[in-house]
Amino acid sequence: MSGGANVAFMVVLIAMLASIPRFTEGGVTCQLVVSSLTPCATYLLRGGQVLDRFCKGVKSLYKEASTTKDRQTACRCIEQATTLVPGIKIDHAQDLPGKCDIYIPYKISPAFNRST
């Protein structure tokens, strides 16, 4: 990402943090979700190599979202964030957990059922 694109992305993330509803059931918050996934932004938008720093955030969020309520909160926050950051590639989002050696028993999808 170029310097200008990095600045623009950070502005969008700051706006997201200010505007996303505060889902706080359990220990997961939207702020945690956004801060955990921000390092993955270039991969989610453009693909390429998955770096260790991407996986650190994904693994941290995975560990924090240990209950059904936490996972539902994380899902709602991710859904909200993706509406504010256009251009996220769903196939990159689907590949990221596996590339970070995390197994999730469901497929990431825009039509995701977040009841579990």
C-alpha positions in Angstrom: 0.0 0.0 0.0 1.4 3.4 -0.9 1.8 6.1 1.8 -1.3 8.0 0.6 -3.3 4.8 0.6 -2.1 4.0 4.1 -3.2 7.4 5.4 -6.6 7.0 3.7 -7.1 3.5 5.1 -6.2 4.8 8.6 -8.7 7.6 8.3 -11.4 5.1 7.3 -10.5 2.9 10.3 -10.7 5.8 12.7 -14.1 6.7 11.3 -15.1 3.0 11.7 -14.1 3.0 15.4 -16.1 6.1 16.0 -19.2 4.9 14.2 -19.5 1.2 14.8 -22.0 0.3 17.5 -20.5 -0.9 20.7 -21.4 -4.6 20.7 -20.0 -5.6 24.1 -21.5 -9.0 24.9 -18.7 -11.0 26.4 -15.1 -9.9 26.0 -15.1 -9.0 22.3 -15.7 -5.4 21.2 -15.7 -3.8 17.7 -12.6 -1.9 18.7 -10.8 -5.2 19.3 -12.0 -6.7 16.0 -10.9 -3.7 14.0 -7.5 -3.4 15.7 -6.9 -7.2 15.4 -7.8 -7.2 11.6 -6.2 -3.9 10.6 -2.8 -5.4 9.9 -4.5 -7.7 7.4 -6.0 -4.9 5.4 -3.6 -5.1 2.5 -4.1 -8.8 2.2 -7.9 -8.6 2.4 -7.9 -5.9 -0.3 -5.1 -7.1 -2.6 -4.0 -10.6 -1.7 -0.4 -11.5 -1.8 1.8 -13.0 0.9 0.3 -13.5 4.4 2.8 -12.0 6.8 3.2 -13.0 10.5 1.8 -9.7 11.6 -1.5 -10.5 9.8 -1.8 -13.8 11.6 -0.9 -12.3 15.0 -4.1 -10.2 14.9 -6.3 -13.1 13.5 -5.0 -15.5 16.1 -5.5 -12.9 18.9 -9.1 -12.4 17.8 -9.7 -16.1 17.5 -8.5 -16.7 21.0 -10.6 -13.8 22.4 -13.8 -15.0 20.6 -14.1 -18.1 22.7 -17.9 -18.0 23.4 -20.9 -18.0 21.0 -21.7 -14.5 22.1 -18.1 -13.3 21.5 -18.2 -14.9 18.0 -21.5 -13.3 17.2 -20.2 -9.9 18.3 -17.1 -10.4 16.2 -19.2 -11.3 13.2 -21.5 -8.3 13.6 -18.5 -6.0 13.8 -16.8 -7.5 10.8 -20.0 -7.2 8.8 -20.3 -3.5 9.8 -16.6 -2.9 9.0 -16.8 -4.4 5.6 -19.6 -2.0 4.6 -17.3 0.9 5.4 -14.2 -0.5 3.6 -15.1 -1.2 0.0 -13.0 -3.6 -2.0 -12.4 -6.4 0.5 -12.1 -9.6 -1.4 -14.2 -12.4 0.0 -11.9 -15.1 -1.3 -9.0 -13.5 0.6 -11.1 -13.4 3.8 -12.0 -17.0 3.3 -8.3 -18.0 2.9 -6.9 -16.0 5.8 -7.7 -18.3 8.7 -6.2 -21.3 7.0 -3.1 -19.4 6.0 -2.7 -18.5 9.7 -3.2 -22.1 10.8 -6.6 -21.5 12.3 -9.4 -23.9 11.7 -12.9 -22.5 11.8 -15.8 -24.9 11.1 -17.7 -22.6 8.8 -17.1 -20.8 5.5 -16.7 -17.0 5.6 -19.4 -15.6 3.4 -21.5 -12.4 3.0 -24.5 -14.6 3.7 -22.9 -16.0 6.8 -25.3 -17.4 9.5 -23.9 -16.0 12.8 -26.2 -17.9 15.1 -23.2 -20.1 16.2 
